[in-house]
Amino acid sequence: MEIREVFARNLRRHRQKKKLSQEALAHEAGVDRTYISALERGVYGASIDMVDKLAKVLGVEPAALLDPRPEIDPR
């Protein structure tokens, strides 16, 4: 899996876990909703500064957005 795909998957997962819409995440990060959508679809790659900003909004470490290991559901 490419790093862009890993980031896209993790961004969506952490956003949904926080129960944030793309619009709400975009507002908090100071970007457009369409940019968040494109990141989650893997259309764009995020700069390291954007990874850091999104991680702060989501309350996770930047590395969590780049971790290629799938999260295990503790059910």
DSSP file (Angstrom, degrees, kcal/mol; ACC not computed):
  #  RESIDUE AA STRUCTURE BP1 BP2  ACC     N-H-->O    O-->H-N    N-H-->O    O-->H-N    TCO  KAPPA ALPHA  PHI   PSI    X-CA   Y-CA   Z-CA
    1    1 A M              0   0    0      0, 0.0     2,-0.1     0, 0.0     5,-0.0   0.000 360.0 360.0 360.0 132.8    0.0    0.0    0.0
    2    2 A E     >  -     0   0    0      1,-0.1     4,-2.3     4,-0.0     3,-0.4  -0.364 360.0-116.0 -70.6 151.6    1.3    3.4   -0.9
    3    3 A I  H  > S+     0   0    0      1,-0.2     4,-2.8     2,-0.2     5,-0.2   0.841 116.6  57.7 -59.1 -33.7    1.9    6.0    1.8
    4    4 A R  H  > S+     0   0    0      2,-0.2     4,-2.3     1,-0.2    -1,-0.2   0.902 108.2  46.0 -63.8 -39.8   -0.8    8.2    0.3
    5    5 A E  H  > S+     0   0    0     -3,-0.4     4,-2.5     2,-0.2    -2,-0.2   0.889 112.0  51.4 -68.8 -39.6   -3.3    5.4    0.6
    6    6 A V  H  X S+     0   0    0     -4,-2.3     4,-2.5     2,-0.2     5,-0.2   0.941 112.1  46.5 -60.6 -48.4   -2.2    4.7    4.2
    7    7 A F  H  X S+     0   0    0     -4,-2.8     4,-3.0     1,-0.2     5,-0.2   0.922 111.7  51.4 -60.9 -44.9   -2.6    8.3    5.0
    8    8 A A  H  X S+     0   0    0     -4,-2.3     4,-2.2     1,-0.2     5,-0.2   0.926 112.2  46.0 -58.8 -47.0   -6.0    8.5    3.3
    9    9 A R  H  X S+     0   0    0     -4,-2.5     4,-2.3     1,-0.2    -1,-0.2   0.925 116.2  44.8 -62.4 -46.3   -7.3    5.4    5.2
   10   10 A N  H  X S+     0   0    0     -4,-2.5     4,-2.7    55,-0.3     5,-0.3   0.880 110.8  53.4 -69.3 -38.3   -6.0    6.7    8.6
   11   11 A L  H  X S+     0   0    0     -4,-3.0     4,-2.4    54,-0.3     5,-0.2   0.950 112.6  44.1 -60.4 -49.3   -7.3   10.2    8.1
   12   12 A R  H  X S+     0   0    0     -4,-2.2     4,-2.7    -5,-0.2     5,-0.2   0.924 114.1  50.3 -61.8 -44.8  -10.8    9.0    7.4
   13   13 A R  H  X S+     0   0    0     -4,-2.3     4,-2.2     1,-0.2    -2,-0.2   0.925 113.9  43.4 -61.2 -46.8  -10.7    6.5   10.2
   14   14 A H  H  X S+     0   0    0     -4,-2.7     4,-1.6     2,-0.2    -1,-0.2   0.866 113.6  52.1 -69.9 -34.8   -9.5    9.0   12.8
   15   15 A R  H  <>S+     0   0    0     -4,-2.4     5,-2.4    -5,-0.3     4,-0.2   0.938 112.9  44.5 -64.3 -45.9  -12.0   11.7   11.5
   16   16 A Q  H ><5S+     0   0    0     -4,-2.7     3,-1.2     1,-0.2    -2,-0.2   0.870 108.6  57.0 -67.3 -36.1  -14.9    9.2   11.8
   17   17 A K  H 3<5S+     0   0    0     -4,-2.2    -1,-0.2     1,-0.3    -2,-0.2   0.865 108.9  46.7 -61.6 -35.9  -13.7    8.1   15.2
   18   18 A K  T 3<5S-     0   0    0     -4,-1.6    -1,-0.3    -5,-0.1    -2,-0.2   0.444 113.7-123.5 -83.8  -0.4  -13.9   11.7   16.4
   19   19 A K  T < 5 +     0   0    0     -3,-1.2     2,-0.4     1,-0.2    -3,-0.2   0.876  60.0 149.4  58.5  40.6  -17.4   12.0   14.8
   20   20 A L      < -     0   0    0     -5,-2.4    -1,-0.2    -6,-0.1     2,-0.1  -0.846  42.7-134.6-103.2 140.1  -16.2   14.9   12.7
   21   21 A S     >  -     0   0    0     -2,-0.4     4,-2.4     1,-0.1     5,-0.2  -0.428  30.3-108.6 -78.0 165.6  -17.6   15.7    9.2
   22   22 A Q  H  > S+     0   0    0      1,-0.2     4,-2.7     2,-0.2     5,-0.2   0.900 122.7  54.2 -59.9 -38.9  -15.2   16.6    6.5
   23   23 A E  H  > S+     0   0    0      2,-0.2     4,-2.5     1,-0.2    -1,-0.2   0.918 108.7  46.9 -61.7 -45.3  -16.5   20.1    6.7
   24   24 A A  H  > S+     0   0    0      2,-0.2     4,-2.4     1,-0.2    -1,-0.2   0.913 113.7  47.7 -65.9 -43.0  -15.8   20.3   10.5
   25   25 A L  H  X S+     0   0    0     -4,-2.4     4,-2.1     1,-0.2    -2,-0.2   0.925 112.4  50.1 -62.6 -44.1  -12.3   18.9   10.1
   26   26 A A  H  X>S+     0   0    0     -4,-2.7     5,-2.5    -5,-0.2     4,-1.1   0.919 110.2  50.1 -60.4 -44.5  -11.6   21.3    7.3
   27   27 A H  H ><5S+     0   0    0     -4,-2.5     3,-0.6     1,-0.2    -1,-0.2   0.935 112.0  46.9 -60.2 -47.9  -12.8   24.3    9.3
   28   28 A E  H 3<5S+     0   0    0     -4,-2.4    -1,-0.2     1,-0.2    -2,-0.2   0.835 116.3  45.1 -63.8 -32.8  -10.7   23.4   12.3
   29   29 A A  H 3<5S-     0   0    0     -4,-2.1    -1,-0.2    -5,-0.2    -2,-0.2   0.546 111.6-119.3 -89.6  -8.0   -7.6   22.8   10.1
   30   30 A G  T <<5S+     0   0    0     -4,-1.1     2,-0.3    -3,-0.6    -3,-0.2   0.832  74.9 110.5  74.9  32.4   -8.2   26.0    8.1
   31   31 A V  S   <S-     0   0    0     -5,-2.5    -1,-0.3    -6,-0.2     2,-0.2  -0.790  73.0 -87.2-129.4 174.4   -8.6   24.3    4.7
   32   32 A D    >>  -     0   0    0     -2,-0.3     4,-1.4     1,-0.1     3,-0.8  -0.539  30.2-124.1 -82.5 148.6  -11.4   23.6    2.3
   33   33 A R  H 3> S+     0   0    0      1,-0.2     4,-2.5     2,-0.2     5,-0.2   0.856 111.4  60.2 -58.7 -36.1  -13.7   20.6    2.6
   34   34 A T  H 3> S+     0   0    0      1,-0.2     4,-2.2     2,-0.2    -1,-0.2   0.812 101.2  54.7 -65.1 -28.0  -12.8   19.5   -0.9
   35   35 A Y  H <> S+     0   0    0     -3,-0.8     4,-2.4     2,-0.2    -1,-0.2   0.915 108.3  47.7 -69.1 -43.4   -9.1   19.3    0.1
   36   36 A I  H  X S+     0   0    0     -4,-1.4     4,-2.5     2,-0.2    -2,-0.2   0.924 111.9  51.0 -61.6 -43.9  -10.0   16.9    3.0
   37   37 A S  H  X S+     0   0    0     -4,-2.5     4,-1.3     1,-0.2    -2,-0.2   0.921 110.5  48.3 -58.7 -45.0  -12.1   14.9    0.6
   38   38 A A  H  X>S+     0   0    0     -4,-2.2     5,-2.4     1,-0.2     6,-0.8   0.877 110.7  51.2 -65.4 -38.0   -9.3   14.7   -1.9
   39   39 A L  H ><5S+     0   0    0     -4,-2.4     3,-1.0     1,-0.2    -1,-0.2   0.922 109.5  50.1 -63.1 -43.4   -6.8   13.7    0.8
   40   40 A E  H 3<5S+     0   0    0     -4,-2.5    -1,-0.2     1,-0.3    -2,-0.2   0.733 111.8  48.2 -70.0 -21.8   -9.2   10.9    2.0
   41   41 A R  H 3<5S-     0   0    0     -4,-1.3    -1,-0.3    -5,-0.2    -2,-0.2   0.477 114.1-117.4 -93.0  -4.1   -9.5    9.6   -1.6
   42   42 A G  T <<5S+     0   0    0     -3,-1.0    -3,-0.2    -4,-0.5    -2,-0.1   0.667  78.3 126.5  77.6  16.1   -5.7    9.7   -2.1
   43   43 A V  S   <S+     0   0    0     -5,-2.4     2,-0.3    -6,-0.2    -4,-0.2   0.898  74.4  29.7 -71.7 -41.3   -5.9   12.3   -4.9
   44   44 A Y  S    S-     0   0    0     -6,-0.8     2,-0.4    -9,-0.2    -2,-0.2  -0.850  75.6-133.3-116.3 153.3   -3.5   14.6   -3.1
   45   45 A G        -     0   0    0     -2,-0.3     2,-0.3    -3,-0.0    -6,-0.1  -0.832  28.2-125.1 -98.1 146.1   -0.6   13.9   -0.8
   46   46 A A        -     0   0    0     -2,-0.4     2,-0.0    -7,-0.1   -39,-0.0  -0.682  18.1-118.9 -93.3 144.6   -0.4   16.1    2.3
   47   47 A S     >  -     0   0    0     -2,-0.3     4,-2.4     1,-0.1     5,-0.2  -0.337  31.3-108.4 -69.7 162.0    2.7   18.1    3.3
   48   48 A I  H  > S+     0   0    0      1,-0.2     4,-2.1     2,-0.2     5,-0.1   0.857 122.3  54.4 -62.1 -34.1    4.4   17.3    6.6
   49   49 A D  H  > S+     0   0    0      2,-0.2     4,-2.3     1,-0.2    -1,-0.2   0.887 108.5  48.0 -66.0 -38.7    3.0   20.5    8.0
   50   50 A M  H  > S+     0   0    0      2,-0.2     4,-2.8     1,-0.2     5,-0.3   0.887 108.6  53.8 -70.2 -38.3   -0.6   19.5    7.0
   51   51 A V  H  X S+     0   0    0     -4,-2.4     4,-2.3     1,-0.2    -2,-0.2   0.934 111.4  46.9 -57.9 -45.3   -0.1   16.0    8.5
   52   52 A D  H  X S+     0   0    0     -4,-2.1     4,-2.1     2,-0.2    -2,-0.2   0.917 112.7  48.5 -63.0 -44.8    0.9   17.8   11.8
   53   53 A K  H  X S+     0   0    0     -4,-2.3     4,-2.1     1,-0.2    -2,-0.2   0.925 113.3  46.4 -63.7 -45.4   -2.0   20.2   11.7
   54   54 A L  H  X S+     0   0    0     -4,-2.8     4,-2.3     1,-0.2    -1,-0.2   0.893 110.4  53.9 -65.5 -39.2   -4.6   17.5   11.0
   55   55 A A  H  X>S+     0   0    0     -4,-2.3     5,-2.4    -5,-0.3     4,-1.0   0.913 108.0  50.2 -60.9 -42.6   -3.1   15.3   13.7
   56   56 A K  H ><5S+     0   0    0     -4,-2.1     3,-0.5     1,-0.2    -1,-0.2   0.922 110.9  48.4 -62.4 -44.2   -3.5   18.1   16.2
   57   57 A V  H 3<5S+     0   0    0     -4,-2.1    -1,-0.2     1,-0.2    -2,-0.2   0.891 115.1  45.6 -62.3 -38.7   -7.1   18.7   15.3
   58   58 A L  H 3<5S-     0   0    0     -4,-2.3    -1,-0.2    -5,-0.2    -2,-0.2   0.571 111.0-122.4 -82.6  -9.4   -7.8   15.0   15.5
   59   59 A G  T <<5S+     0   0    0     -4,-1.0     2,-0.3    -3,-0.5    -3,-0.2   0.834  72.4 113.3  72.5  32.7   -6.0   14.7   18.8
   60   60 A V  S   <S-     0   0    0     -5,-2.4    -1,-0.3    -6,-0.1    -2,-0.1  -0.848  74.1 -94.6-127.8 165.9   -3.5   12.0   17.6
   61   61 A E    >>  -     0   0    0     -2,-0.3     3,-1.6     1,-0.1     4,-0.6  -0.555  36.7-118.3 -74.3 145.8    0.2   11.9   17.0
   62   62 A P  H >> S+     0   0    0      0, 0.0     3,-1.3     0, 0.0     4,-0.5   0.855 114.1  63.6 -53.1 -35.6    1.2   12.6   13.4
   63   63 A A  H >> S+     0   0    0      1,-0.3     3,-1.0     2,-0.2     4,-0.7   0.804  91.1  65.6 -60.5 -28.7    2.7    9.1   13.2
   64   64 A A  H <4 S+     0   0    0     -3,-1.6     3,-0.3     1,-0.3    -1,-0.3   0.806  99.1  52.3 -64.2 -28.4   -0.8    7.7   13.7
   65   65 A L  H << S+     0   0    0     -3,-1.3   -55,-0.3    -4,-0.6   -54,-0.3   0.635 115.2  41.1 -80.8 -13.4   -1.9    9.1   10.4
   66   66 A L  H << S+     0   0    0     -3,-1.0    -2,-0.2    -4,-0.5    -1,-0.2   0.357  81.5 121.8-113.7   2.7    1.1    7.5    8.6
   67   67 A D     <  -     0   0    0     -4,-0.7   -57,-0.1    -3,-0.3    -3,-0.0  -0.559  46.9-160.1 -73.7 118.9    1.0    4.1   10.4
   68   68 A P        +     0   0    0      0, 0.0    -1,-0.2     0, 0.0    -4,-0.0   0.635  63.4  98.4 -76.1 -12.3    0.6    1.3    7.7
   69   69 A R  S    S-     0   0    0      1,-0.1     2,-0.1     3,-0.0    -2,-0.1  -0.604  79.6-121.1 -77.7 130.4   -0.6   -1.3   10.3
   70   70 A P        -     0   0    0      0, 0.0     2,-0.2     0, 0.0    -1,-0.1  -0.425  29.5-108.5 -68.7 144.8   -4.4   -1.6   10.3
   71   71 A E        -     0   0    0     -2,-0.1     2,-0.5     1,-0.1     0, 0.0  -0.537  30.3-127.8 -72.8 136.6   -6.0   -0.9   13.6
   72   72 A I        -     0   0    0     -2,-0.2    -1,-0.1    -3,-0.0    -3,-0.0  -0.754  16.3-129.9 -88.7 127.7   -7.3   -4.0   15.3
   73   73 A D        -     0   0    0     -2,-0.5     2,-0.8     1,-0.1    -1,-0.0  -0.671  12.9-146.3 -77.6 118.1  -11.0   -3.7   16.4
   74   74 A P              0   0    0      0, 0.0    -1,-0.1     0, 0.0    -2,-0.0  -0.015 360.0 360.0 -80.1  35.1  -11.1   -4.8   20.1
   75   75 A R              0   0    0     -2,-0.8    -2,-0.0     0, 0.0    -3,-0.0   0.477 360.0 360.0 -75.2 360.0  -14.6   -6.4   19.8
